[in-house]
Amino acid sequence: MVKVSNVKAGFEDHHGVDQVVRASGTDWTLARAVALSNKPAGAPPRAAEAGTDKPGMRISRAGLADFLVDTVEQGTWIRKAPLVWSA
């Protein structure tokens, strides 16, 4: 479906940004959130490298924000692209 729809351009752009970020000399984290909700943050967010854990279906925007702040403050997930979801 992606190859024959206009979604393809978005995926190609996403892939291009990914390549530029990964090639940079900076510390980076590419957080890959599952579907976002507007619910309040609940249990602490979970994160894993793609293909290493079965993710949940959603994460609240507040939960994702918590994950991002913790990641920056603790220096975790540097030069990685974790998938992030609510437990």
PDB file with SEQRES, HELIX, SHEET and CRYST1 records, atoms N, CA, C and O in Angstrom:
SEQRES   1 A   87  MET VAL LYS VAL SER ASN VAL LYS ALA GLY PHE GLU ASP          
SEQRES   2 A   87  HIS HIS GLY VAL ASP GLN VAL VAL ARG ALA SER GLY THR          
SEQRES   3 A   87  ASP TRP THR LEU ALA ARG ALA VAL ALA LEU SER ASN LYS          
SEQRES   4 A   87  PRO ALA GLY ALA PRO PRO ARG ALA ALA GLU ALA GLY THR          
SEQRES   5 A   87  ASP LYS PRO GLY MET ARG ILE SER ARG ALA GLY LEU ALA          
SEQRES   6 A   87  ASP PHE LEU VAL ASP THR VAL GLU GLN GLY THR TRP ILE          
SEQRES   7 A   87  ARG LYS ALA PRO LEU VAL TRP SER ALA                          
HELIX    1 AA1 VAL A    2  VAL A    4  5                                   3    
HELIX    2 AA2 VAL A    7  ALA A   23  1                                  17    
HELIX    3 AA3 ARG A   61  GLN A   74  1                                  14    
SHEET    1 AA1 3 ARG A  32  ALA A  33  0                                        
SHEET    2 AA1 3 PRO A  82  SER A  86  1                                        
SHEET    3 AA1 3 PRO A  45  GLU A  49 -1                                        
SHEET    1 AA2 2 ALA A  35  SER A  37  0                                        
SHEET    2 AA2 2 ARG A  58  SER A  60  1                                        
CRYST1    1.000    1.000    1.000  90.00  90.00  90.00 P 1           1          
ATOM      1  N   MET A   1       0.814  -1.191   0.000  1.00  0.00           N  
ATOM      2  CA  MET A   1       0.000   0.000   0.000  1.00  0.00           C  
ATOM      3  C   MET A   1       0.864   1.265   0.000  1.00  0.00           C  
ATOM      4  O   MET A   1       0.555   2.232  -0.696  1.00  0.00           O  
ATOM      5  N   VAL A   2       1.941   1.254   0.778  1.00  0.00           N  
ATOM      6  CA  VAL A   2       2.792   2.436   0.878  1.00  0.00           C  
ATOM      7  C   VAL A   2       3.381   2.808  -0.478  1.00  0.00           C  
ATOM      8  O   VAL A   2       3.449   3.987  -0.824  1.00  0.00           O  
ATOM      9  N   LYS A   3       3.804   1.811  -1.243  1.00  0.00           N  
ATOM     10  CA  LYS A   3       4.463   2.066  -2.525  1.00  0.00           C  
ATOM     11  C   LYS A   3       3.541   2.695  -3.561  1.00  0.00           C  
ATOM     12  O   LYS A   3       4.015   3.397  -4.454  1.00  0.00           O  
ATOM     13  N   VAL A   4       2.245   2.462  -3.465  1.00  0.00           N  
ATOM     14  CA  VAL A   4       1.318   2.964  -4.478  1.00  0.00           C  
ATOM     15  C   VAL A   4       0.467   4.138  -3.980  1.00  0.00           C  
ATOM     16  O   VAL A   4      -0.461   4.559  -4.670  1.00  0.00           O  
ATOM     17  N   SER A   5       0.763   4.654  -2.824  1.00  0.00           N  
ATOM     18  CA  SER A   5      -0.020   5.775  -2.294  1.00  0.00           C  
ATOM     19  C   SER A   5       0.889   6.987  -2.090  1.00  0.00           C  
ATOM     20  O   SER A   5       2.105   6.912  -2.261  1.00  0.00           O  
ATOM     21  N   ASN A   6       0.267   8.093  -1.723  1.00  0.00           N  
ATOM     22  CA  ASN A   6       1.064   9.294  -1.453  1.00  0.00           C  
ATOM     23  C   ASN A   6       1.780   9.223  -0.107  1.00  0.00           C  
ATOM     24  O   ASN A   6       2.549  10.126   0.224  1.00  0.00           O  
ATOM     25  N   VAL A   7       1.545   8.175   0.672  1.00  0.00           N  
ATOM     26  CA  VAL A   7       2.252   7.979   1.934  1.00  0.00           C  
ATOM     27  C   VAL A   7       3.734   7.700   1.664  1.00  0.00           C  
ATOM     28  O   VAL A   7       4.586   7.942   2.519  1.00  0.00           O  
ATOM     29  N   LYS A   8       4.026   7.193   0.474  1.00  0.00           N  
ATOM     30  CA  LYS A   8       5.397   6.855   0.096  1.00  0.00           C  
ATOM     31  C   LYS A   8       6.339   8.053   0.263  1.00  0.00           C  
ATOM     32  O   LYS A   8       7.461   7.892   0.744  1.00  0.00           O  
ATOM     33  N   ALA A   9       5.899   9.235  -0.124  1.00  0.00           N  
ATOM     34  CA  ALA A   9       6.745  10.431  -0.012  1.00  0.00           C  
ATOM     35  C   ALA A   9       7.108  10.714   1.438  1.00  0.00           C  
ATOM     36  O   ALA A   9       8.241  11.093   1.737  1.00  0.00           O  
ATOM     37  N   GLY A  10       6.152  10.531   2.333  1.00  0.00           N  
ATOM     38  CA  GLY A  10       6.428  10.742   3.753  1.00  0.00           C  
ATOM     39  C   GLY A  10       7.437   9.743   4.288  1.00  0.00           C  
ATOM     40  O   GLY A  10       8.321  10.111   5.062  1.00  0.00           O  
ATOM     41  N   PHE A  11       7.318   8.488   3.888  1.00  0.00           N  
ATOM     42  CA  PHE A  11       8.263   7.470   4.319  1.00  0.00           C  
ATOM     43  C   PHE A  11       9.657   7.744   3.767  1.00  0.00           C  
ATOM     44  O   PHE A  11      10.651   7.566   4.470  1.00  0.00           O  
ATOM     45  N   GLU A  12       9.732   8.177   2.509  1.00  0.00           N  
ATOM     46  CA  GLU A  12      11.031   8.487   1.917  1.00  0.00           C  
ATOM     47  C   GLU A  12      11.681   9.665   2.635  1.00  0.00           C  
ATOM     48  O   GLU A  12      12.885   9.649   2.890  1.00  0.00           O  
ATOM     49  N   ASP A  13      10.887  10.692   2.964  1.00  0.00           N  
ATOM     50  CA  ASP A  13      11.400  11.843   3.693  1.00  0.00           C  
ATOM     51  C   ASP A  13      11.874  11.415   5.078  1.00  0.00           C  
ATOM     52  O   ASP A  13      12.940  11.836   5.529  1.00  0.00           O  
ATOM     53  N   HIS A  14      11.103  10.598   5.739  1.00  0.00           N  
ATOM     54  CA  HIS A  14      11.453  10.085   7.070  1.00  0.00           C  
ATOM     55  C   HIS A  14      12.784   9.334   7.007  1.00  0.00           C  
ATOM     56  O   HIS A  14      13.653   9.520   7.859  1.00  0.00           O  
ATOM     57  N   HIS A  15      12.931   8.493   5.997  1.00  0.00           N  
ATOM     58  CA  HIS A  15      14.170   7.720   5.829  1.00  0.00           C  
ATOM     59  C   HIS A  15      15.356   8.652   5.569  1.00  0.00           C  
ATOM     60  O   HIS A  15      16.450   8.420   6.084  1.00  0.00           O  
ATOM     61  N   GLY A  16      15.145   9.698   4.777  1.00  0.00           N  
ATOM     62  CA  GLY A  16      16.216  10.649   4.489  1.00  0.00           C  
ATOM     63  C   GLY A  16      16.683  11.384   5.732  1.00  0.00           C  
ATOM     64  O   GLY A  16      17.884  11.553   5.942  1.00  0.00           O  
ATOM     65  N   VAL A  17      15.748  11.819   6.553  1.00  0.00           N  
ATOM     66  CA  VAL A  17      16.093  12.494   7.810  1.00  0.00           C  
ATOM     67  C   VAL A  17      16.862  11.533   8.708  1.00  0.00           C  
ATOM     68  O   VAL A  17      17.855  11.913   9.329  1.00  0.00           O  
ATOM     69  N   ASP A  18      16.406  10.302   8.774  1.00  0.00           N  
ATOM     70  CA  ASP A  18      17.067   9.275   9.577  1.00  0.00           C  
ATOM     71  C   ASP A  18      18.535   9.150   9.162  1.00  0.00           C  
ATOM     72  O   ASP A  18      19.420   9.113  10.018  1.00  0.00           O  
ATOM     73  N   GLN A  19      18.794   9.085   7.863  1.00  0.00           N  
ATOM     74  CA  GLN A  19      20.168   8.939   7.370  1.00  0.00           C  
ATOM     75  C   GLN A  19      21.031  10.148   7.731  1.00  0.00           C  
ATOM     76  O   GLN A  19      22.184   9.990   8.133  1.00  0.00           O  
ATOM     77  N   VAL A  20      20.480  11.344   7.589  1.00  0.00           N  
ATOM     78  CA  VAL A  20      21.232  12.566   7.916  1.00  0.00           C  
ATOM     79  C   VAL A  20      21.576  12.603   9.403  1.00  0.00           C  
ATOM     80  O   VAL A  20      22.711  12.907   9.771  1.00  0.00           O  
ATOM     81  N   VAL A  21      20.607  12.297  10.249  1.00  0.00           N  
ATOM     82  CA  VAL A  21      20.836  12.314  11.699  1.00  0.00           C  
ATOM     83  C   VAL A  21      21.894  11.281  12.080  1.00  0.00           C  
ATOM     84  O   VAL A  21      22.822  11.587  12.829  1.00  0.00           O  
ATOM     85  N   ARG A  22      21.755  10.062  11.566  1.00  0.00           N  
ATOM     86  CA  ARG A  22      22.705   8.998  11.898  1.00  0.00           C  
ATOM     87  C   ARG A  22      24.123   9.318  11.435  1.00  0.00           C  
ATOM     88  O   ARG A  22      25.086   8.900  12.078  1.00  0.00           O  
ATOM     89  N   ALA A  23      24.268  10.044  10.341  1.00  0.00           N  
ATOM     90  CA  ALA A  23      25.589  10.379   9.813  1.00  0.00           C  
ATOM     91  C   ALA A  23      26.222  11.577  10.526  1.00  0.00           C  
ATOM     92  O   ALA A  23      27.407  11.855  10.341  1.00  0.00           O  
ATOM     93  N   SER A  24      25.445  12.275  11.327  1.00  0.00           N  
ATOM     94  CA  SER A  24      25.974  13.461  12.015  1.00  0.00           C  
ATOM     95  C   SER A  24      26.924  13.050  13.139  1.00  0.00           C  
ATOM     96  O   SER A  24      26.907  11.909  13.599  1.00  0.00           O  
ATOM     97  N   GLY A  25      27.728  13.974  13.559  1.00  0.00           N  
ATOM     98  CA  GLY A  25      28.660  13.711  14.645  1.00  0.00           C  
ATOM     99  C   GLY A  25      28.081  14.022  16.008  1.00  0.00           C  
ATOM    100  O   GLY A  25      28.811  14.045  16.999  1.00  0.00           O  
ATOM    101  N   THR A  26      26.786  14.260  16.076  1.00  0.00           N  
ATOM    102  CA  THR A  26      26.161  14.638  17.341  1.00  0.00           C  
ATOM    103  C   THR A  26      25.617  13.420  18.084  1.00  0.00           C  
ATOM    104  O   THR A  26      25.482  12.337  17.515  1.00  0.00           O  
ATOM    105  N   ASP A  27      25.314  13.615  19.346  1.00  0.00           N  
ATOM    106  CA  ASP A  27      24.574  12.603  20.103  1.00  0.00           C  
ATOM    107  C   ASP A  27      23.110  12.774  19.721  1.00  0.00           C  
ATOM    108  O   ASP A  27      22.570  13.876  19.809  1.00  0.00           O  
ATOM    109  N   TRP A  28      22.477  11.710  19.305  1.00  0.00           N  
ATOM    110  CA  TRP A  28      21.090  11.780  18.862  1.00  0.00           C  
ATOM    111  C   TRP A  28      20.322  10.589  19.403  1.00  0.00           C  
ATOM    112  O   TRP A  28      20.897   9.560  19.757  1.00  0.00           O  
ATOM    113  N   THR A  29      19.011  10.754  19.456  1.00  0.00           N  
ATOM    114  CA  THR A  29      18.077   9.673  19.761  1.00  0.00           C  
ATOM    115  C   THR A  29      16.885   9.859  18.846  1.00  0.00           C  
ATOM    116  O   THR A  29      16.297  10.940  18.809  1.00  0.00           O  
ATOM    117  N   LEU A  30      16.519   8.827  18.108  1.00  0.00           N  
ATOM    118  CA  LEU A  30      15.349   8.870  17.240  1.00  0.00           C  
ATOM    119  C   LEU A  30      14.244   8.055  17.911  1.00  0.00           C  
ATOM    120  O   LEU A  30      14.150   6.843  17.718  1.00  0.00           O  
ATOM    121  N   ALA A  31      13.419   8.726  18.692  1.00  0.00           N  
ATOM    122  CA  ALA A  31      12.336   8.046  19.406  1.00  0.00           C  
ATOM    123  C   ALA A  31      11.218   7.730  18.427  1.00  0.00           C  
ATOM    124  O   ALA A  31      10.709   8.620  17.746  1.00  0.00           O  
ATOM    125  N   ARG A  32      10.840   6.464  18.359  1.00  0.00           N  
ATOM    126  CA  ARG A  32       9.782   5.987  17.464  1.00  0.00           C  
ATOM    127  C   ARG A  32       8.557   5.678  18.310  1.00  0.00           C  
ATOM    128  O   ARG A  32       8.469   4.609  18.913  1.00  0.00           O  
ATOM    129  N   ALA A  33       7.628   6.595  18.357  1.00  0.00           N  
ATOM    130  CA  ALA A  33       6.425   6.403  19.167  1.00  0.00           C  
ATOM    131  C   ALA A  33       5.385   5.602  18.398  1.00  0.00           C  
ATOM    132  O   ALA A  33       5.239   5.761  17.186  1.00  0.00           O  
ATOM    133  N   VAL A  34       4.668   4.747  19.104  1.00  0.00           N  
ATOM    134  CA  VAL A  34       3.502   4.073  18.524  1.00  0.00           C  
ATOM    135  C   VAL A  34       2.386   5.119  18.441  1.00  0.00           C  
ATOM    136  O   VAL A  34       2.671   6.307  18.595  1.00  0.00           O  
ATOM    137  N   ALA A  35       1.157   4.737  18.210  1.00  0.00           N  
ATOM    138  CA  ALA A  35       0.055   5.696  18.095  1.00  0.00           C  
ATOM    139  C   ALA A  35      -0.038   6.568  19.348  1.00  0.00           C  
ATOM    140  O   ALA A  35       0.036   6.070  20.472  1.00  0.00           O  
ATOM    141  N   LEU A  36      -0.199   7.863  19.139  1.00  0.00           N  
ATOM    142  CA  LEU A  36      -0.275   8.823  20.241  1.00  0.00           C  
ATOM    143  C   LEU A  36      -1.717   9.044  20.680  1.00  0.00           C  
ATOM    144  O   LEU A  36      -2.641   9.035  19.867  1.00  0.00           O  
ATOM    145  N   SER A  37      -1.889   9.245  21.992  1.00  0.00           N  
ATOM    146  CA  SER A  37      -3.210   9.571  22.542  1.00  0.00           C  
ATOM    147  C   SER A  37      -3.091  10.842  23.368  1.00  0.00           C  
ATOM    148  O   SER A  37      -1.990  11.290  23.689  1.00  0.00           O  
ATOM    149  N   ASN A  38      -4.230  11.411  23.705  1.00  0.00           N  
ATOM    150  CA  ASN A  38      -4.255  12.620  24.532  1.00  0.00           C  
ATOM    151  C   ASN A  38      -4.516  12.313  25.997  1.00  0.00           C  
ATOM    152  O   ASN A  38      -4.776  13.229  26.778  1.00  0.00           O  
ATOM    153  N   LYS A  39      -4.454  11.061  26.385  1.00  0.00           N  
ATOM    154  CA  LYS A  39      -4.683  10.683  27.777  1.00  0.00           C  
ATOM    155  C   LYS A  39      -3.543  11.187  28.655  1.00  0.00           C  
ATOM    156  O   LYS A  39      -2.448  11.446  28.155  1.00  0.00           O  
ATOM    157  N   PRO A  40      -3.785  11.330  29.959  1.00  0.00           N  
ATOM    158  CA  PRO A  40      -2.690  11.707  30.867  1.00  0.00           C  
ATOM    159  C   PRO A  40      -1.632  10.602  30.909  1.00  0.00           C  
ATOM    160  O   PRO A  40      -1.914   9.442  30.609  1.00  0.00           O  
ATOM    161  N   ALA A  41      -0.433  10.979  31.280  1.00  0.00           N  
ATOM    162  CA  ALA A  41       0.632   9.980  31.422  1.00  0.00           C  
ATOM    163  C   ALA A  41       0.225   8.979  32.493  1.00  0.00           C  
ATOM    164  O   ALA A  41      -0.276   9.365  33.549  1.00  0.00           O  
ATOM    165  N   GLY A  42       0.435   7.720  32.229  1.00  0.00           N  
ATOM    166  CA  GLY A  42       0.096   6.672  33.191  1.00  0.00           C  
ATOM    167  C   GLY A  42       1.363   6.013  33.694  1.00  0.00           C  
ATOM    168  O   GLY A  42       2.240   6.672  34.252  1.00  0.00           O  
ATOM    169  N   ALA A  43       1.452   4.721  33.494  1.00  0.00           N  
ATOM    170  CA  ALA A  43       2.646   3.970  33.895  1.00  0.00           C  
ATOM    171  C   ALA A  43       3.853   4.500  33.123  1.00  0.00           C  
ATOM    172  O   ALA A  43       3.702   5.062  32.039  1.00  0.00           O  
ATOM    173  N   PRO A  44       5.043   4.321  33.678  1.00  0.00           N  
ATOM    174  CA  PRO A  44       6.232   4.792  32.967  1.00  0.00           C  
ATOM    175  C   PRO A  44       6.301   4.181  31.566  1.00  0.00           C  
ATOM    176  O   PRO A  44       5.965   3.011  31.385  1.00  0.00           O  
ATOM    177  N   PRO A  45       6.732   4.959  30.582  1.00  0.00           N  
ATOM    178  CA  PRO A  45       6.826   4.439  29.224  1.00  0.00           C  
ATOM    179  C   PRO A  45       7.864   3.327  29.126  1.00  0.00           C  
ATOM    180  O   PRO A  45       8.799   3.258  29.924  1.00  0.00           O  
ATOM    181  N   ARG A  46       7.685   2.466  28.142  1.00  0.00           N  
ATOM    182  CA  ARG A  46       8.646   1.413  27.860  1.00  0.00           C  
ATOM    183  C   ARG A  46       9.299   1.711  26.537  1.00  0.00           C  
ATOM    184  O   ARG A  46       8.713   2.369  25.678  1.00  0.00           O  
ATOM    185  N   ALA A  47      10.510   1.227  26.372  1.00  0.00           N  
ATOM    186  CA  ALA A  47      11.232   1.439  25.121  1.00  0.00           C  
ATOM    187  C   ALA A  47      12.117   0.239  24.848  1.00  0.00           C  
ATOM    188  O   ALA A  47      12.628  -0.399  25.769  1.00  0.00           O  
ATOM    189  N   ALA A  48      12.291  -0.056  23.575  1.00  0.00           N  
ATOM    190  CA  ALA A  48      13.152  -1.165  23.170  1.00  0.00           C  
ATOM    191  C   ALA A  48      13.588  -0.942  21.731  1.00  0.00           C  
ATOM    192  O   ALA A  48      12.925  -0.237  20.970  1.00  0.00           O  
ATOM    193  N   GLU A  49      14.704  -1.547  21.371  1.00  0.00           N  
ATOM    194  CA  GLU A  49      15.138  -1.530  19.980  1.00  0.00           C  
ATOM    195  C   GLU A  49      14.096  -2.293  19.172  1.00  0.00           C  
ATOM    196  O   GLU A  49      13.532  -3.273  19.659  1.00  0.00           O  
ATOM    197  N   ALA A  50      13.838  -1.864  17.967  1.00  0.00           N  
ATOM    198  CA  ALA A  50      12.846  -2.519  17.107  1.00  0.00           C  
ATOM    199  C   ALA A  50      13.158  -4.002  16.979  1.00  0.00           C  
ATOM    200  O   ALA A  50      14.299  -4.402  16.748  1.00  0.00           O  
ATOM    201  N   GLY A  51      12.112  -4.804  17.134  1.00  0.00           N  
ATOM    202  CA  GLY A  51      12.242  -6.239  16.972  1.00  0.00           C  
ATOM    203  C   GLY A  51      12.707  -7.001  18.196  1.00  0.00           C  
ATOM    204  O   GLY A  51      12.832  -8.224  18.141  1.00  0.00           O  
ATOM    205  N   THR A  52      12.971  -6.303  19.317  1.00  0.00           N  
ATOM    206  CA  THR A  52      13.453  -6.990  20.511  1.00  0.00           C  
ATOM    207  C   THR A  52      12.372  -7.207  21.564  1.00  0.00           C  
ATOM    208  O   THR A  52      12.561  -8.000  22.486  1.00  0.00           O  
ATOM    209  N   ASP A  53      11.254  -6.519  21.441  1.00  0.00           N  
ATOM    210  CA  ASP A  53      10.163  -6.637  22.410  1.00  0.00           C  
ATOM    211  C   ASP A  53       8.863  -6.351  21.682  1.00  0.00           C  
ATOM    212  O   ASP A  53       8.854  -5.638  20.679  1.00  0.00           O  
ATOM    213  N   LYS A  54       7.773  -6.900  22.178  1.00  0.00           N  
ATOM    214  CA  LYS A  54       6.480  -6.630  21.560  1.00  0.00           C  
ATOM    215  C   LYS A  54       5.910  -5.349  22.169  1.00  0.00           C  
ATOM    216  O   LYS A  54       5.600  -5.318  23.360  1.00  0.00           O  
ATOM    217  N   PRO A  55       5.769  -4.294  21.367  1.00  0.00           N  
ATOM    218  CA  PRO A  55       5.304  -3.018  21.917  1.00  0.00           C  
ATOM    219  C   PRO A  55       3.807  -2.996  22.149  1.00  0.00           C  
ATOM    220  O   PRO A  55       3.056  -3.790  21.582  1.00  0.00           O  
ATOM    221  N   GLY A  56       3.396  -2.070  22.993  1.00  0.00           N  
ATOM    222  CA  GLY A  56       1.981  -1.800  23.166  1.00  0.00           C  
ATOM    223  C   GLY A  56       1.474  -1.017  21.967  1.00  0.00           C  
ATOM    224  O   GLY A  56       2.238  -0.681  21.062  1.00  0.00           O  
ATOM    225  N   MET A  57       0.201  -0.735  21.968  1.00  0.00           N  
ATOM    226  CA  MET A  57      -0.434  -0.085  20.815  1.00  0.00           C  
ATOM    227  C   MET A  57      -0.394   1.443  20.867  1.00  0.00           C  
ATOM    228  O   MET A  57      -0.462   2.102  19.829  1.00  0.00           O  
ATOM    229  N   ARG A  58      -0.282   2.008  22.080  1.00  0.00           N  
ATOM    230  CA  ARG A  58      -0.375   3.466  22.208  1.00  0.00           C  
ATOM    231  C   ARG A  58       0.575   3.992  23.279  1.00  0.00           C  
ATOM    232  O   ARG A  58       1.091   3.258  24.121  1.00  0.00           O  
ATOM    233  N   ILE A  59       0.772   5.292  23.199  1.00  0.00           N  
ATOM    234  CA  ILE A  59       1.437   6.033  24.275  1.00  0.00           C  
ATOM    235  C   ILE A  59       0.819   7.425  24.290  1.00  0.00           C  
ATOM    236  O   ILE A  59       0.518   7.991  23.240  1.00  0.00           O  
ATOM    237  N   SER A  60       0.634   7.965  25.477  1.00  0.00           N  
ATOM    238  CA  SER A  60       0.092   9.326  25.553  1.00  0.00           C  
ATOM    239  C   SER A  60       1.198  10.317  25.182  1.00  0.00           C  
ATOM    240  O   SER A  60       2.386  10.032  25.330  1.00  0.00           O  
ATOM    241  N   ARG A  61       0.791  11.443  24.716  1.00  0.00           N  
ATOM    242  CA  ARG A  61       1.766  12.492  24.392  1.00  0.00           C  
ATOM    243  C   ARG A  61       2.563  12.867  25.647  1.00  0.00           C  
ATOM    244  O   ARG A  61       3.766  13.119  25.580  1.00  0.00           O  
ATOM    245  N   ALA A  62       1.869  12.898  26.791  1.00  0.00           N  
ATOM    246  CA  ALA A  62       2.540  13.209  28.059  1.00  0.00           C  
ATOM    247  C   ALA A  62       3.555  12.120  28.410  1.00  0.00           C  
ATOM    248  O   ALA A  62       4.642  12.426  28.901  1.00  0.00           O  
ATOM    249  N   GLY A  63       3.215  10.861  28.166  1.00  0.00           N  
ATOM    250  CA  GLY A  63       4.137   9.757  28.432  1.00  0.00           C  
ATOM    251  C   GLY A  63       5.358   9.823  27.532  1.00  0.00           C  
ATOM    252  O   GLY A  63       6.478   9.570  27.975  1.00  0.00           O  
ATOM    253  N   LEU A  64       5.141  10.164  26.262  1.00  0.00           N  
ATOM    254  CA  LEU A  64       6.264  10.318  25.340  1.00  0.00           C  
ATOM    255  C   LEU A  64       7.151  11.480  25.771  1.00  0.00           C  
ATOM    256  O   LEU A  64       8.376  11.381  25.712  1.00  0.00           O  
ATOM    257  N   ALA A  65       6.543  12.575  26.201  1.00  0.00           N  
ATOM    258  CA  ALA A  65       7.319  13.718  26.689  1.00  0.00           C  
ATOM    259  C   ALA A  65       8.165  13.311  27.898  1.00  0.00           C  
ATOM    260  O   ALA A  65       9.329  13.697  28.002  1.00  0.00           O  
ATOM    261  N   ASP A  66       7.580  12.536  28.806  1.00  0.00           N  
ATOM    262  CA  ASP A  66       8.345  12.040  29.965  1.00  0.00           C  
ATOM    263  C   ASP A  66       9.543  11.221  29.510  1.00  0.00           C  
ATOM    264  O   ASP A  66      10.648  11.388  30.025  1.00  0.00           O  
ATOM    265  N   PHE A  67       9.320  10.330  28.536  1.00  0.00           N  
ATOM    266  CA  PHE A  67      10.408   9.516  28.010  1.00  0.00           C  
ATOM    267  C   PHE A  67      11.519  10.392  27.428  1.00  0.00           C  
ATOM    268  O   PHE A  67      12.699  10.161  27.695  1.00  0.00           O  
ATOM    269  N   LEU A  68      11.145  11.387  26.640  1.00  0.00           N  
ATOM    270  CA  LEU A  68      12.143  12.245  25.994  1.00  0.00           C  
ATOM    271  C   LEU A  68      12.959  13.035  27.017  1.00  0.00           C  
ATOM    272  O   LEU A  68      14.180  13.139  26.899  1.00  0.00           O  
ATOM    273  N   VAL A  69      12.280  13.587  28.015  1.00  0.00           N  
ATOM    274  CA  VAL A  69      12.996  14.339  29.057  1.00  0.00           C  
ATOM    275  C   VAL A  69      13.944  13.418  29.824  1.00  0.00           C  
ATOM    276  O   VAL A  69      15.102  13.772  30.045  1.00  0.00           O  
ATOM    277  N   ASP A  70      13.467  12.248  30.229  1.00  0.00           N  
ATOM    278  CA  ASP A  70      14.321  11.290  30.946  1.00  0.00           C  
ATOM    279  C   ASP A  70      15.520  10.873  30.093  1.00  0.00           C  
ATOM    280  O   ASP A  70      16.634  10.744  30.600  1.00  0.00           O  
ATOM    281  N   THR A  71      15.287  10.664  28.805  1.00  0.00           N  
ATOM    282  CA  THR A  71      16.358  10.256  27.901  1.00  0.00           C  
ATOM    283  C   THR A  71      17.452  11.320  27.834  1.00  0.00           C  
ATOM    284  O   THR A  71      18.641  10.999  27.864  1.00  0.00           O  
ATOM    285  N   VAL A  72      17.050  12.572  27.745  1.00  0.00           N  
ATOM    286  CA  VAL A  72      18.028  13.658  27.694  1.00  0.00           C  
ATOM    287  C   VAL A  72      18.753  13.795  29.033  1.00  0.00           C  
ATOM    288  O   VAL A  72      19.978  13.907  29.066  1.00  0.00           O  
ATOM    289  N   GLU A  73      18.006  13.788  30.129  1.00  0.00           N  
ATOM    290  CA  GLU A  73      18.611  13.976  31.447  1.00  0.00           C  
ATOM    291  C   GLU A  73      19.541  12.828  31.843  1.00  0.00           C  
ATOM    292  O   GLU A  73      20.571  13.059  32.476  1.00  0.00           O  
ATOM    293  N   GLN A  74      19.187  11.592  31.474  1.00  0.00           N  
ATOM    294  CA  GLN A  74      19.970  10.430  31.891  1.00  0.00           C  
ATOM    295  C   GLN A  74      20.996   9.992  30.851  1.00  0.00           C  
ATOM    296  O   GLN A  74      21.862   9.167  31.143  1.00  0.00           O  
ATOM    297  N   GLY A  75      20.904  10.533  29.650  1.00  0.00           N  
ATOM    298  CA  GLY A  75      21.855  10.155  28.607  1.00  0.00           C  
ATOM    299  C   GLY A  75      21.633   8.750  28.075  1.00  0.00           C  
ATOM    300  O   GLY A  75      22.547   8.146  27.512  1.00  0.00           O  
ATOM    301  N   THR A  76      20.428   8.228  28.248  1.00  0.00           N  
ATOM    302  CA  THR A  76      20.133   6.896  27.729  1.00  0.00           C  
ATOM    303  C   THR A  76      19.727   6.983  26.263  1.00  0.00           C  
ATOM    304  O   THR A  76      19.302   8.040  25.797  1.00  0.00           O  
ATOM    305  N   TRP A  77      19.853   5.905  25.555  1.00  0.00           N  
ATOM    306  CA  TRP A  77      19.442   5.772  24.165  1.00  0.00           C  
ATOM    307  C   TRP A  77      20.233   6.661  23.207  1.00  0.00           C  
ATOM    308  O   TRP A  77      19.738   6.989  22.129  1.00  0.00           O  
ATOM    309  N   ILE A  78      21.443   7.055  23.575  1.00  0.00           N  
ATOM    310  CA  ILE A  78      22.264   7.870  22.676  1.00  0.00           C  
ATOM    311  C   ILE A  78      22.680   7.032  21.476  1.00  0.00           C  
ATOM    312  O   ILE A  78      23.158   5.906  21.615  1.00  0.00           O  
ATOM    313  N   ARG A  79      22.486   7.614  20.285  1.00  0.00           N  
ATOM    314  CA  ARG A  79      22.805   6.987  19.005  1.00  0.00           C  
ATOM    315  C   ARG A  79      22.003   5.700  18.792  1.00  0.00           C  
ATOM    316  O   ARG A  79      22.499   4.718  18.241  1.00  0.00           O  
ATOM    317  N   LYS A  80      20.741   5.741  19.250  1.00  0.00           N  
ATOM    318  CA  LYS A  80      19.829   4.611  19.084  1.00  0.00           C  
ATOM    319  C   LYS A  80      18.455   5.146  18.669  1.00  0.00           C  
ATOM    320  O   LYS A  80      18.169   6.337  18.789  1.00  0.00           O  
ATOM    321  N   ALA A  81      17.616   4.229  18.176  1.00  0.00           N  
ATOM    322  CA  ALA A  81      16.273   4.591  17.725  1.00  0.00           C  
ATOM    323  C   ALA A  81      15.244   3.668  18.388  1.00  0.00           C  
ATOM    324  O   ALA A  81      14.744   2.739  17.753  1.00  0.00           O  
ATOM    325  N   PRO A  82      14.931   3.921  19.653  1.00  0.00           N  
ATOM    326  CA  PRO A  82      13.999   3.031  20.349  1.00  0.00           C  
ATOM    327  C   PRO A  82      12.556   3.247  19.928  1.00  0.00           C  
ATOM    328  O   PRO A  82      12.155   4.350  19.559  1.00  0.00           O  
ATOM    329  N   LEU A  83      11.787   2.169  19.992  1.00  0.00           N  
ATOM    330  CA  LEU A  83      10.348   2.225  19.844  1.00  0.00           C  
ATOM    331  C   LEU A  83       9.803   2.465  21.254  1.00  0.00           C  
ATOM    332  O   LEU A  83      10.225   1.804  22.203  1.00  0.00           O  
ATOM    333  N   VAL A  84       8.867   3.407  21.391  1.00  0.00           N  
ATOM    334  CA  VAL A  84       8.385   3.807  22.712  1.00  0.00           C  
ATOM    335  C   VAL A  84       6.875   3.617  22.808  1.00  0.00           C  
ATOM    336  O   VAL A  84       6.133   3.991  21.899  1.00  0.00           O  
ATOM    337  N   TRP A  85       6.420   3.021  23.937  1.00  0.00           N  
ATOM    338  CA  TRP A  85       4.991   2.758  24.138  1.00  0.00           C  
ATOM    339  C   TRP A  85       4.676   2.774  25.635  1.00  0.00           C  
ATOM    340  O   TRP A  85       5.576   2.798  26.474  1.00  0.00           O  
ATOM    341  N   SER A  86       3.394   2.760  25.946  1.00  0.00           N  
ATOM    342  CA  SER A  86       2.954   2.688  27.346  1.00  0.00           C  
ATOM    343  C   SER A  86       2.871   1.238  27.776  1.00  0.00           C  
ATOM    344  O   SER A  86       2.455   0.367  27.012  1.00  0.00           O  
ATOM    345  N   ALA A  87       3.276   0.993  29.015  1.00  0.00           N  
ATOM    346  CA  ALA A  87       3.230  -0.374  29.566  1.00  0.00           C  
ATOM    347  C   ALA A  87       1.812  -0.796  29.822  1.00  0.00           C  
ATOM    348  O   ALA A  87       1.573  -1.912  30.284  1.00  0.00           O  
TER     349      ALA A  87                                                      
END                                                                             
